[in-house]
Amino acid sequence: MASTAAVPFWRSAGMTYISYSNICANIVRNCLKEPHKSDALAREKVHFTVTKWSEGKPEKPSKIPALNPHMIGFYVFHVMYSIAHSPRSGGCFLRR
Amino acid sequence: MGVLPGHVPTIAELKPGVMTVHEGTDVSKYFVSSGFAFIHANSVADVIAVEAVPVDHLDSNLVQKGLAEFTQKLGSASTDLEKAEAQIGVDVYSAMNSALTG
């Protein structure tokens, strides 16, 4: 028996929670006062390398310049997060 | 929703809005862009948000401009996705507006 819980408007329009959350975060970031705004924009830059797979083998990875994660299509990708030095992150570098 | 020690364990999805933290007599307000709040059985509460800024870091001129812009986008949106994005914008800007004026 399917649940009858109401679906949020963005889910019924085909958006995922991640996209919704990132849109909200971008809106808030763009409304910050000056020194905080440039800090936030520097902090949130994301660098991707995208590797397309065909027949079980990876092709040459291609670089995509920093952009919004929710605009990427469906690829299996190798994501390098470059988190700028900031008091909150302590300058950590994650690679998945 | 208020959280005190001994709160029943809860997972809550947060809408864009203000979170007030009371430390003794100090009160600080943060605007949370969206996220989750976890309250654990041992009375530890975690709030996870992509962006959480002190309310005085928000610029009210930018908020007003954004609210007007997205209200207009909502009126002229045609596809479901555009309507959803415009609606999200209106929600977030109105929440920031009430955070700054309320």
N, CA and C atoms of all chains as a GROMACS GRO file, in nm:
protein
  594
    1MET      N    1   0.086  -0.119   0.000
    1MET     CA    2   0.000   0.000   0.000
    1MET      C    3   0.088   0.123   0.000
    2ALA      N    4   0.076   0.209  -0.101
    2ALA     CA    5   0.161   0.328  -0.112
    2ALA      C    6   0.127   0.427  -0.002
    3SER      N    7   0.230   0.498   0.048
    3SER     CA    8   0.204   0.597   0.153
    3SER      C    9   0.140   0.719   0.091
    4THR      N   10   0.056   0.786   0.168
    4THR     CA   11  -0.015   0.902   0.114
    4THR      C   12   0.046   1.032   0.166
    5ALA      N   13   0.169   1.024   0.222
    5ALA     CA   14   0.230   1.147   0.275
    5ALA      C   15   0.251   1.247   0.162
    6ALA      N   16   0.230   1.374   0.191
    6ALA     CA   17   0.245   1.478   0.089
    6ALA      C   18   0.391   1.488   0.048
    7VAL      N   19   0.413   1.504  -0.081
    7VAL     CA   20   0.548   1.515  -0.134
    7VAL      C   21   0.583   1.664  -0.142
    8PRO      N   22   0.705   1.705  -0.102
    8PRO     CA   23   0.737   1.848  -0.112
    8PRO      C   24   0.734   1.894  -0.258
    9PHE      N   25   0.701   2.023  -0.278
    9PHE     CA   26   0.678   2.072  -0.415
    9PHE      C   27   0.800   2.052  -0.505
   10TRP      N   28   0.921   2.064  -0.447
   10TRP     CA   29   1.038   2.049  -0.532
   10TRP      C   30   1.059   1.904  -0.574
   11ARG      N   31   1.018   1.809  -0.488
   11ARG     CA   32   1.033   1.668  -0.524
   11ARG      C   33   0.936   1.634  -0.636
   12SER      N   34   0.814   1.690  -0.629
   12SER     CA   35   0.718   1.658  -0.734
   12SER      C   36   0.756   1.726  -0.865
   13ALA      N   37   0.840   1.830  -0.861
   13ALA     CA   38   0.887   1.892  -0.985
   13ALA      C   39   1.011   1.823  -1.038
   14GLY      N   40   1.053   1.714  -0.972
   14GLY     CA   41   1.166   1.637  -1.025
   14GLY      C   42   1.300   1.674  -0.968
   15MET      N   43   1.302   1.759  -0.865
   15MET     CA   44   1.431   1.800  -0.808
   15MET      C   45   1.468   1.710  -0.692
   16THR      N   46   1.597   1.686  -0.673
   16THR     CA   47   1.639   1.604  -0.559
   16THR      C   48   1.667   1.694  -0.439
   17TYR      N   49   1.678   1.631  -0.319
   17TYR     CA   50   1.704   1.710  -0.199
   17TYR      C   51   1.836   1.784  -0.210
   18ILE      N   52   1.936   1.717  -0.269
   18ILE     CA   53   2.068   1.782  -0.280
   18ILE      C   54   2.058   1.911  -0.362
   19SER      N   55   1.987   1.903  -0.477
   19SER     CA   56   1.971   2.025  -0.559
   19SER      C   57   1.900   2.132  -0.480
   20TYR      N   58   1.791   2.093  -0.413
   20TYR     CA   59   1.713   2.189  -0.334
   20TYR      C   60   1.802   2.256  -0.231
   21SER      N   61   1.878   2.174  -0.156
   21SER     CA   62   1.962   2.227  -0.051
   21SER      C   63   2.070   2.319  -0.107
   22ASN      N   64   2.128   2.281  -0.222
   22ASN     CA   65   2.232   2.365  -0.280
   22ASN      C   66   2.176   2.497  -0.332
   23ILE      N   67   2.055   2.493  -0.389
   23ILE     CA   68   1.993   2.618  -0.434
   23ILE      C   69   1.973   2.710  -0.315
   24CYS      N   70   1.917   2.656  -0.205
   24CYS     CA   71   1.896   2.738  -0.085
   24CYS      C   72   2.027   2.797  -0.037
   25ALA      N   73   2.132   2.714  -0.034
   25ALA     CA   74   2.260   2.762   0.017
   25ALA      C   75   2.315   2.873  -0.072
   26ASN      N   76   2.302   2.858  -0.204
   26ASN     CA   77   2.352   2.963  -0.294
   26ASN      C   78   2.279   3.094  -0.273
   27ILE      N   79   2.146   3.084  -0.253
   27ILE     CA   80   2.068   3.205  -0.230
   27ILE      C   81   2.117   3.275  -0.104
   28VAL      N   82   2.136   3.198   0.004
   28VAL     CA   83   2.181   3.260   0.128
   28VAL      C   84   2.319   3.321   0.110
   29ARG      N   85   2.409   3.247   0.044
   29ARG     CA   86   2.543   3.299   0.022
   29ARG      C   87   2.543   3.429  -0.053
   30ASN      N   88   2.453   3.444  -0.151
   30ASN     CA   89   2.452   3.567  -0.229
   30ASN      C   90   2.395   3.684  -0.153
   31CYS      N   91   2.336   3.660  -0.035
   31CYS     CA   92   2.279   3.771   0.041
   31CYS      C   93   2.366   3.812   0.158
   32LEU      N   94   2.491   3.767   0.158
   32LEU     CA   95   2.576   3.802   0.271
   32LEU      C   96   2.635   3.940   0.253
   33LYS      N   97   2.674   4.000   0.367
   33LYS     CA   98   2.743   4.128   0.361
   33LYS      C   99   2.886   4.105   0.317
   34GLU      N  100   2.948   4.213   0.275
   34GLU     CA  101   3.071   4.194   0.197
   34GLU      C  102   3.185   4.104   0.251
   35PRO      N  103   3.255   4.129   0.356
   35PRO     CA  104   3.371   4.040   0.374
   35PRO      C  105   3.329   3.894   0.382
   36HIS      N  106   3.212   3.866   0.442
   36HIS     CA  107   3.167   3.730   0.457
   36HIS      C  108   3.128   3.669   0.325
   37LYS      N  109   3.078   3.751   0.234
   37LYS     CA  110   3.032   3.699   0.106
   37LYS      C  111   3.149   3.644   0.025
   38SER      N  112   3.260   3.719   0.016
   38SER     CA  113   3.371   3.667  -0.065
   38SER      C  114   3.434   3.547   0.002
   39ASP      N  115   3.435   3.544   0.137
   39ASP     CA  116   3.486   3.425   0.206
   39ASP      C  117   3.402   3.304   0.172
   40ALA      N  118   3.271   3.320   0.176
   40ALA     CA  119   3.181   3.208   0.151
   40ALA      C  120   3.196   3.158   0.008
   41LEU      N  121   3.202   3.251  -0.088
   41LEU     CA  122   3.214   3.210  -0.227
   41LEU      C  123   3.345   3.136  -0.250
   42ALA      N  124   3.454   3.182  -0.186
   42ALA     CA  125   3.581   3.111  -0.202
   42ALA      C  126   3.572   2.973  -0.139
   43ARG      N  127   3.503   2.963  -0.026
   43ARG     CA  128   3.495   2.836   0.045
   43ARG      C  129   3.417   2.732  -0.034
   44GLU      N  130   3.318   2.774  -0.112
   44GLU     CA  131   3.227   2.678  -0.171
   44GLU      C  132   3.263   2.638  -0.313
   45LYS      N  133   3.378   2.683  -0.363
   45LYS     CA  134   3.416   2.642  -0.499
   45LYS      C  135   3.447   2.494  -0.499
   46VAL      N  136   3.398   2.422  -0.601
   46VAL     CA  137   3.420   2.278  -0.609
   46VAL      C  138   3.487   2.246  -0.743
   47HIS      N  139   3.593   2.167  -0.738
   47HIS     CA  140   3.660   2.127  -0.863
   47HIS      C  141   3.627   1.981  -0.893
   48PHE      N  142   3.584   1.953  -1.014
   48PHE     CA  143   3.550   1.816  -1.052
   48PHE      C  144   3.641   1.766  -1.161
   49THR      N  145   3.676   1.635  -1.158
   49THR     CA  146   3.722   1.572  -1.282
   49THR      C  147   3.620   1.462  -1.310
   50VAL      N  148   3.576   1.454  -1.433
   50VAL     CA  149   3.472   1.359  -1.470
   50VAL      C  150   3.532   1.250  -1.556
   51THR      N  151   3.510   1.124  -1.518
   51THR     CA  152   3.560   1.011  -1.597
   51THR      C  153   3.442   0.934  -1.651
   52LYS      N  154   3.428   0.932  -1.785
   52LYS     CA  155   3.321   0.853  -1.844
   52LYS      C  156   3.367   0.709  -1.854
   53TRP      N  157   3.277   0.616  -1.820
   53TRP     CA  158   3.314   0.473  -1.829
   53TRP      C  159   3.241   0.413  -1.948
   54SER      N  160   3.310   0.333  -2.030
   54SER     CA  161   3.241   0.259  -2.134
   54SER      C  162   3.297   0.118  -2.134
   55GLU      N  163   3.207   0.019  -2.142
   55GLU     CA  164   3.244  -0.122  -2.144
   55GLU      C  165   3.336  -0.158  -2.028
   56GLY      N  166   3.304  -0.104  -1.913
   56GLY     CA  167   3.378  -0.143  -1.794
   56GLY      C  168   3.516  -0.083  -1.783
   57LYS      N  169   3.550   0.007  -1.873
   57LYS     CA  170   3.684   0.067  -1.865
   57LYS      C  171   3.672   0.219  -1.863
   58PRO      N  172   3.754   0.282  -1.782
   58PRO     CA  173   3.744   0.428  -1.778
   58PRO      C  174   3.810   0.490  -1.900
   59GLU      N  175   3.744   0.594  -1.958
   59GLU     CA  176   3.808   0.672  -2.063
   59GLU      C  177   3.890   0.781  -1.998
   60LYS      N  178   3.953   0.864  -2.083
   60LYS     CA  179   4.036   0.969  -2.028
   60LYS      C  180   3.951   1.066  -1.945
   61PRO      N  181   3.996   1.100  -1.825
   61PRO     CA  182   3.915   1.192  -1.745
   61PRO      C  183   3.919   1.332  -1.803
   62SER      N  184   3.807   1.403  -1.792
   62SER     CA  185   3.804   1.539  -1.845
   62SER      C  186   3.779   1.635  -1.731
   63LYS      N  187   3.841   1.753  -1.739
   63LYS     CA  188   3.825   1.850  -1.632
   63LYS      C  189   3.705   1.938  -1.660
   64ILE      N  190   3.627   1.961  -1.557
   64ILE     CA  191   3.517   2.057  -1.569
   64ILE      C  192   3.550   2.170  -1.474
   65PRO      N  193   3.547   2.293  -1.521
   65PRO     CA  194   3.581   2.403  -1.429
   65PRO      C  195   3.479   2.413  -1.317
   66ALA      N  196   3.516   2.480  -1.210
   66ALA     CA  197   3.434   2.486  -1.090
   66ALA      C  198   3.293   2.529  -1.125
   67LEU      N  199   3.195   2.450  -1.084
   67LEU     CA  200   3.057   2.487  -1.112
   67LEU      C  201   2.966   2.424  -1.008
   68ASN      N  202   2.836   2.448  -1.022
   68ASN     CA  203   2.740   2.396  -0.926
   68ASN      C  204   2.723   2.246  -0.938
   69PRO      N  205   2.738   2.171  -0.828
   69PRO     CA  206   2.725   2.025  -0.836
   69PRO      C  207   2.591   1.982  -0.892
   70HIS      N  208   2.483   2.054  -0.868
   70HIS     CA  209   2.355   2.000  -0.911
   70HIS      C  210   2.333   2.016  -1.059
   71MET      N  211   2.427   2.074  -1.133
   71MET     CA  212   2.409   2.084  -1.277
   71MET      C  213   2.477   1.969  -1.352
   72ILE      N  214   2.548   1.881  -1.283
   72ILE     CA  215   2.617   1.770  -1.350
   72ILE      C  216   2.515   1.665  -1.394
   73GLY      N  217   2.536   1.607  -1.511
   73GLY     CA  218   2.450   1.500  -1.560
   73GLY      C  219   2.487   1.368  -1.495
   74PHE      N  220   2.446   1.257  -1.556
   74PHE     CA  221   2.471   1.129  -1.493
   74PHE      C  222   2.602   1.066  -1.539
   75TYR      N  223   2.707   1.089  -1.466
   75TYR     CA  224   2.836   1.026  -1.494
   75TYR      C  225   2.881   0.954  -1.369
   76VAL      N  226   2.966   0.854  -1.384
   76VAL     CA  227   3.037   0.805  -1.266
   76VAL      C  228   3.156   0.896  -1.254
   77PHE      N  229   3.167   0.968  -1.147
   77PHE     CA  230   3.280   1.060  -1.147
   77PHE      C  231   3.366   1.054  -1.023
   78HIS      N  232   3.486   1.094  -1.050
   78HIS     CA  233   3.591   1.104  -0.951
   78HIS      C  234   3.588   1.247  -0.903
   79VAL      N  235   3.549   1.268  -0.782
   79VAL     CA  236   3.528   1.406  -0.740
   79VAL      C  237   3.640   1.450  -0.649
   80MET      N  238   3.702   1.559  -0.683
   80MET     CA  239   3.803   1.615  -0.593
   80MET      C  240   3.746   1.740  -0.531
   81TYR      N  241   3.729   1.739  -0.406
   81TYR     CA  242   3.681   1.858  -0.338
   81TYR      C  243   3.800   1.940  -0.291
   82SER      N  244   3.805   2.063  -0.336
   82SER     CA  245   3.913   2.146  -0.288
   82SER      C  246   3.854   2.246  -0.191
   83ILE      N  247   3.878   2.228  -0.067
   83ILE     CA  248   3.820   2.316   0.033
   83ILE      C  249   3.926   2.416   0.073
   84ALA      N  250   3.897   2.543   0.044
   84ALA     CA  251   3.997   2.646   0.073
   84ALA      C  252   4.021   2.656   0.222
   85HIS      N  253   4.138   2.708   0.256
   85HIS     CA  254   4.168   2.723   0.398
   85HIS      C  255   4.068   2.816   0.461
   86SER      N  256   3.999   2.770   0.559
   86SER     CA  257   3.905   2.855   0.628
   86SER      C  258   3.903   2.810   0.773
   87PRO      N  259   3.864   2.897   0.864
   87PRO     CA  260   3.866   2.859   1.005
   87PRO      C  261   3.784   2.733   1.029
   88ARG      N  262   3.672   2.717   0.952
   88ARG     CA  263   3.584   2.605   0.983
   88ARG      C  264   3.642   2.472   0.936
   89SER      N  265   3.701   2.468   0.816
   89SER     CA  266   3.740   2.337   0.765
   89SER      C  267   3.879   2.299   0.808
   90GLY      N  268   3.960   2.395   0.847
   90GLY     CA  269   4.097   2.366   0.887
   90GLY      C  270   4.180   2.320   0.769
   91GLY      N  271   4.137   2.354   0.645
   91GLY     CA  272   4.218   2.326   0.528
   91GLY      C  273   4.231   2.179   0.495
   92CYS      N  274   4.126   2.100   0.509
   92CYS     CA  275   4.139   1.957   0.479
   92CYS      C  276   4.115   1.933   0.332
   93PHE      N  277   4.169   1.828   0.276
   93PHE     CA  278   4.160   1.796   0.134
   93PHE      C  279   4.102   1.655   0.123
   94LEU      N  280   3.984   1.641   0.061
   94LEU     CA  281   3.920   1.511   0.053
   94LEU      C  282   3.929   1.457  -0.087
   95ARG      N  283   3.954   1.331  -0.106
   95ARG     CA  284   3.950   1.274  -0.239
   95ARG      C  285   3.873   1.144  -0.231
   96ARG      N  286   3.770   1.130  -0.317
   96ARG     CA  287   3.692   1.006  -0.314
   96ARG      C  288   3.714   0.929  -0.441
   97MET      N  289   1.015   2.476   1.731
   97MET     CA  290   1.055   2.356   1.807
   97MET      C  291   1.170   2.392   1.899
   98GLY      N  292   1.156   2.365   2.028
   98GLY     CA  293   1.262   2.398   2.122
   98GLY      C  294   1.328   2.272   2.172
   99VAL      N  295   1.458   2.275   2.191
   99VAL     CA  296   1.530   2.155   2.234
   99VAL      C  297   1.597   2.182   2.368
  100LEU      N  298   1.564   2.103   2.467
  100LEU     CA  299   1.627   2.110   2.599
  100LEU      C  300   1.685   1.973   2.631
  101PRO      N  301   1.775   1.964   2.730
  101PRO     CA  302   1.826   1.831   2.766
  101PRO      C  303   1.712   1.739   2.800
  102GLY      N  304   1.720   1.614   2.754
  102GLY     CA  305   1.613   1.521   2.783
  102GLY      C  306   1.508   1.518   2.673
  103HIS      N  307   1.533   1.590   2.563
  103HIS     CA  308   1.438   1.589   2.451
  103HIS      C  309   1.434   1.448   2.392
  104VAL      N  310   1.317   1.406   2.346
  104VAL     CA  311   1.303   1.275   2.286
  104VAL      C  312   1.390   1.271   2.160
  105PRO      N  313   1.460   1.158   2.133
  105PRO     CA  314   1.547   1.153   2.014
  105PRO      C  315   1.466   1.182   1.889
  106THR      N  316   1.518   1.273   1.807
  106THR     CA  317   1.442   1.320   1.692
  106THR      C  318   1.535   1.342   1.575
  107ILE      N  319   1.484   1.318   1.456
  107ILE     CA  320   1.553   1.365   1.336
  107ILE      C  321   1.454   1.459   1.269
  108ALA      N  322   1.497   1.581   1.241
  108ALA     CA  323   1.405   1.678   1.184
  108ALA      C  324   1.468   1.739   1.060
  109GLU      N  325   1.388   1.752   0.953
  109GLU     CA  326   1.436   1.822   0.835
  109GLU      C  327   1.407   1.969   0.855
  110LEU      N  328   1.509   2.053   0.836
  110LEU     CA  329   1.491   2.196   0.863
  110LEU      C  330   1.455   2.270   0.736
  111LYS      N  331   1.364   2.367   0.750
  111LYS     CA  332   1.336   2.457   0.639
  111LYS      C  333   1.426   2.579   0.655
  112PRO      N  334   1.444   2.657   0.548
  112PRO     CA  335   1.527   2.777   0.564
  112PRO      C  336   1.469   2.864   0.674
  113GLY      N  337   1.550   2.903   0.771
  113GLY     CA  338   1.497   2.983   0.880
  113GLY      C  339   1.600   3.005   0.988
  114VAL      N  340   1.551   3.063   1.097
  114VAL     CA  341   1.640   3.107   1.204
  114VAL      C  342   1.651   3.000   1.312
  115MET      N  343   1.774   2.977   1.356
  115MET     CA  344   1.797   2.887   1.469
  115MET      C  345   1.858   2.971   1.580
  116THR      N  346   1.798   2.964   1.698
  116THR     CA  347   1.846   3.045   1.810
  116THR      C  348   1.918   2.955   1.909
  117VAL      N  349   2.039   2.993   1.947
  117VAL     CA  350   2.118   2.913   2.040
  117VAL      C  351   2.131   2.990   2.171
  118HIS      N  352   2.091   2.926   2.281
  118HIS     CA  353   2.103   2.989   2.412
  118HIS      C  354   2.216   2.923   2.488
  119GLU      N  355   2.322   3.001   2.519
  119GLU     CA  356   2.428   2.946   2.603
  119GLU      C  357   2.426   3.022   2.733
  120GLY      N  358   2.367   2.964   2.835
  120GLY     CA  359   2.351   3.039   2.960
  120GLY      C  360   2.258   3.155   2.932
  121THR      N  361   2.308   3.277   2.944
  121THR     CA  362   2.222   3.391   2.914
  121THR      C  363   2.250   3.448   2.775
  122ASP      N  364   2.358   3.400   2.705
  122ASP     CA  365   2.387   3.452   2.571
  122ASP      C  366   2.295   3.388   2.470
  123VAL      N  367   2.238   3.471   2.384
  123VAL     CA  368   2.152   3.420   2.279
  123VAL      C  369   2.214   3.457   2.146
  124SER      N  370   2.236   3.359   2.058
  124SER     CA  371   2.283   3.397   1.924
  124SER      C  372   2.191   3.335   1.821
  125LYS      N  373   2.162   3.413   1.716
  125LYS     CA  374   2.071   3.367   1.612
  125LYS      C  375   2.148   3.337   1.486
  126TYR      N  376   2.119   3.223   1.425
  126TYR     CA  377   2.181   3.187   1.299
  126TYR      C  378   2.074   3.163   1.195
  127PHE      N  379   2.100   3.205   1.071
  127PHE     CA  380   2.008   3.170   0.964
  127PHE      C  381   2.060   3.044   0.898
  128VAL      N  382   1.975   2.940   0.892
  128VAL     CA  383   2.015   2.811   0.836
  128VAL      C  384   1.951   2.797   0.699
  129SER      N  385   2.032   2.763   0.597
  129SER     CA  386   1.976   2.762   0.462
  129SER      C  387   1.883   2.643   0.442
  130SER      N  388   1.909   2.532   0.506
  130SER     CA  389   1.822   2.413   0.504
  130SER      C  390   1.910   2.306   0.564
  131GLY      N  391   1.856   2.193   0.600
  131GLY     CA  392   1.943   2.092   0.658
  131GLY      C  393   1.865   2.002   0.750
  132PHE      N  394   1.936   1.941   0.844
  132PHE     CA  395   1.872   1.848   0.937
  132PHE      C  396   1.917   1.876   1.078
  133ALA      N  397   1.832   1.842   1.173
  133ALA     CA  398   1.870   1.849   1.314
  133ALA      C  399   1.852   1.709   1.372
  134PHE      N  400   1.956   1.661   1.438
  134PHE     CA  401   1.948   1.531   1.504
  134PHE      C  402   1.958   1.552   1.654
  135ILE      N  403   1.862   1.498   1.726
  135ILE     CA  404   1.872   1.504   1.873
  135ILE      C  405   1.887   1.361   1.920
  136HIS      N  406   1.999   1.334   1.991
  136HIS     CA  407   2.029   1.199   2.029
  136HIS      C  408   1.980   1.168   2.170
  137ALA      N  409   1.982   1.038   2.204
  137ALA     CA  410   1.930   0.997   2.333
  137ALA      C  411   2.013   1.051   2.447
  138ASN      N  412   2.143   1.078   2.422
  138ASN     CA  413   2.225   1.130   2.532
  138ASN      C  414   2.220   1.282   2.539
  139SER      N  415   2.116   1.341   2.480
  139SER     CA  416   2.092   1.486   2.486
  139SER      C  417   2.191   1.568   2.406
  140VAL      N  418   2.268   1.504   2.317
  140VAL     CA  419   2.351   1.580   2.225
  140VAL      C  420   2.266   1.613   2.103
  141ALA      N  421   2.271   1.736   2.056
  141ALA     CA  422   2.197   1.772   1.937
  141ALA      C  423   2.295   1.816   1.830
  142ASP      N  424   2.278   1.763   1.707
  142ASP     CA  425   2.362   1.806   1.595
  142ASP      C  426   2.274   1.878   1.495
  143VAL      N  427   2.325   1.987   1.442
  143VAL     CA  428   2.253   2.053   1.333
  143VAL      C  429   2.344   2.050   1.212
  144ILE      N  430   2.292   1.999   1.101
  144ILE     CA  431   2.374   1.989   0.981
  144ILE      C  432   2.312   2.080   0.876
  145ALA      N  433   2.390   2.173   0.826
  145ALA     CA  434   2.338   2.267   0.727
  145ALA      C  435   2.448   2.298   0.628
  146VAL      N  436   2.410   2.324   0.504
  146VAL     CA  437   2.512   2.364   0.407
  146VAL      C  438   2.563   2.504   0.441
  147GLU      N  439   2.469   2.593   0.472
  147GLU     CA  440   2.508   2.729   0.510
  147GLU      C  441   2.434   2.767   0.637
  148ALA      N  442   2.507   2.810   0.738
  148ALA     CA  443   2.445   2.863   0.858
  148ALA      C  444   2.522   2.989   0.893
  149VAL      N  445   2.456   3.104   0.882
  149VAL     CA  446   2.526   3.231   0.904
  149VAL      C  447   2.461   3.307   1.016
  150PRO      N  448   2.540   3.382   1.094
  150PRO     CA  449   2.477   3.469   1.194
  150PRO      C  450   2.385   3.566   1.122
  151VAL      N  451   2.270   3.597   1.184
  151VAL     CA  452   2.172   3.679   1.114
  151VAL      C  453   2.228   3.815   1.076
  152ASP      N  454   2.323   3.870   1.157
  152ASP     CA  455   2.374   4.002   1.115
  152ASP      C  456   2.471   3.996   1.000
  153HIS      N  457   2.500   3.876   0.946
  153HIS     CA  458   2.580   3.874   0.824
  153HIS      C  459   2.494   3.892   0.700
  154LEU      N  460   2.360   3.896   0.718
  154LEU     CA  461   2.273   3.909   0.601
  154LEU      C  462   2.253   4.056   0.566
  155ASP      N  463   2.254   4.085   0.437
  155ASP     CA  464   2.238   4.223   0.389
  155ASP      C  465   2.092   4.244   0.346
  156SER      N  466   2.020   4.333   0.416
  156SER     CA  467   1.876   4.341   0.390
  156SER      C  468   1.842   4.397   0.252
  157ASN      N  469   1.930   4.482   0.194
  157ASN     CA  470   1.901   4.531   0.059
  157ASN      C  471   1.901   4.417  -0.041
  158LEU      N  472   2.002   4.330  -0.029
  158LEU     CA  473   2.011   4.216  -0.122
  158LEU      C  474   1.892   4.124  -0.104
  159VAL      N  475   1.846   4.110   0.022
  159VAL     CA  476   1.731   4.022   0.048
  159VAL      C  477   1.607   4.079  -0.019
  160GLN      N  478   1.584   4.211  -0.003
  160GLN     CA  479   1.464   4.273  -0.063
  160GLN      C  480   1.468   4.259  -0.215
  161LYS      N  481   1.586   4.287  -0.273
  161LYS     CA  482   1.597   4.278  -0.419
  161LYS      C  483   1.568   4.137  -0.465
  162GLY      N  484   1.628   4.040  -0.394
  162GLY     CA  485   1.608   3.901  -0.433
  162GLY      C  486   1.464   3.859  -0.422
  163LEU      N  487   1.397   3.903  -0.315
  163LEU     CA  488   1.257   3.866  -0.295
  163LEU      C  489   1.173   3.918  -0.410
  164ALA      N  490   1.195   4.047  -0.448
  164ALA     CA  491   1.118   4.105  -0.559
  164ALA      C  492   1.146   4.028  -0.688
  165GLU      N  493   1.275   3.996  -0.710
  165GLU     CA  494   1.312   3.927  -0.834
  165GLU      C  495   1.248   3.789  -0.844
  166PHE      N  496   1.252   3.712  -0.733
  166PHE     CA  497   1.197   3.577  -0.740
  166PHE      C  498   1.045   3.577  -0.739
  167THR      N  499   0.981   3.677  -0.676
  167THR     CA  500   0.835   3.683  -0.682
  167THR      C  501   0.793   3.706  -0.825
  168GLN      N  502   0.870   3.788  -0.895
  168GLN     CA  503   0.839   3.813  -1.035
  168GLN      C  504   0.865   3.687  -1.119
  169LYS      N  505   0.974   3.616  -1.087
  169LYS     CA  506   1.005   3.492  -1.160
  169LYS      C  507   0.894   3.391  -1.140
  170LEU      N  508   0.840   3.386  -1.018
  170LEU     CA  509   0.734   3.289  -0.988
  170LEU      C  510   0.613   3.318  -1.074
  171GLY      N  511   0.582   3.448  -1.092
  171GLY     CA  512   0.468   3.482  -1.175
  171GLY      C  513   0.488   3.443  -1.321
  172SER      N  514   0.615   3.452  -1.369
  172SER     CA  515   0.635   3.428  -1.512
  172SER      C  516   0.689   3.288  -1.540
  173ALA      N  517   0.699   3.202  -1.439
  173ALA     CA  518   0.758   3.069  -1.464
  173ALA      C  519   0.661   2.981  -1.541
  174SER      N  520   0.716   2.898  -1.631
  174SER     CA  521   0.626   2.812  -1.710
  174SER      C  522   0.643   2.664  -1.676
  175THR      N  523   0.768   2.610  -1.681
  175THR     CA  524   0.782   2.467  -1.652
  175THR      C  525   0.777   2.442  -1.503
  176ASP      N  526   0.748   2.318  -1.466
  176ASP     CA  527   0.744   2.278  -1.325
  176ASP      C  528   0.875   2.310  -1.255
  177LEU      N  529   0.986   2.283  -1.325
  177LEU     CA  530   1.117   2.304  -1.262
  177LEU      C  531   1.140   2.452  -1.235
  178GLU      N  532   1.103   2.537  -1.333
  178GLU     CA  533   1.119   2.682  -1.311
  178GLU      C  534   1.034   2.728  -1.195
  179LYS      N  535   0.909   2.674  -1.190
  179LYS     CA  536   0.819   2.715  -1.081
  179LYS      C  537   0.879   2.673  -0.948
  180ALA      N  538   0.933   2.550  -0.943
  180ALA     CA  539   0.990   2.502  -0.817
  180ALA      C  540   1.107   2.589  -0.775
  181GLU      N  541   1.195   2.623  -0.870
  181GLU     CA  542   1.311   2.705  -0.834
  181GLU      C  543   1.267   2.842  -0.787
  182ALA      N  544   1.169   2.900  -0.857
  182ALA     CA  545   1.121   3.032  -0.816
  182ALA      C  546   1.058   3.024  -0.678
  183GLN      N  547   0.982   2.916  -0.654
  183GLN     CA  548   0.917   2.900  -0.523
  183GLN      C  549   1.021   2.887  -0.413
  184ILE      N  550   1.127   2.810  -0.440
  184ILE     CA  551   1.235   2.796  -0.342
  184ILE      C  552   1.294   2.932  -0.311
  185GLY      N  553   1.320   3.012  -0.417
  185GLY     CA  554   1.377   3.145  -0.397
  185GLY      C  555   1.288   3.230  -0.310
  186VAL      N  556   1.156   3.228  -0.342
  186VAL     CA  557   1.062   3.310  -0.264
  186VAL      C  558   1.063   3.266  -0.118
  187ASP      N  559   1.062   3.133  -0.094
  187ASP     CA  560   1.062   3.083   0.043
  187ASP      C  561   1.185   3.129   0.119
  188VAL      N  562   1.302   3.111   0.057
  188VAL     CA  563   1.427   3.143   0.128
  188VAL      C  564   1.437   3.293   0.154
  189TYR      N  565   1.405   3.376   0.051
  189TYR     CA  566   1.414   3.520   0.072
  189TYR      C  567   1.312   3.568   0.177
  190SER      N  568   1.190   3.511   0.175
  190SER     CA  569   1.093   3.556   0.277
  190SER      C  570   1.141   3.517   0.415
  191ALA      N  571   1.202   3.397   0.425
  191ALA     CA  572   1.252   3.355   0.555
  191ALA      C  573   1.363   3.450   0.602
  192MET      N  574   1.452   3.490   0.509
  192MET     CA  575   1.560   3.582   0.548
  192MET      C  576   1.502   3.717   0.587
  193ASN      N  577   1.400   3.758   0.512
  193ASN     CA  578   1.334   3.884   0.541
  193ASN      C  579   1.277   3.885   0.682
  194SER      N  580   1.203   3.778   0.718
  194SER     CA  581   1.145   3.779   0.852
  194SER      C  582   1.252   3.762   0.957
  195ALA      N  583   1.364   3.698   0.922
  195ALA     CA  584   1.473   3.688   1.018
  195ALA      C  585   1.530   3.826   1.047
  196LEU      N  586   1.540   3.909   0.942
  196LEU     CA  587   1.599   4.042   0.961
  196LEU      C  588   1.502   4.138   1.026
  197THR      N  589   1.373   4.126   0.996
  197THR     CA  590   1.277   4.224   1.049
  197THR      C  591   1.214   4.175   1.178
  198GLY      N  592   1.201   4.041   1.196
  198GLY     CA  593   1.129   3.987   1.312
  198GLY      C  594   1.206   3.994   1.441
   0.00000   0.00000   0.00000
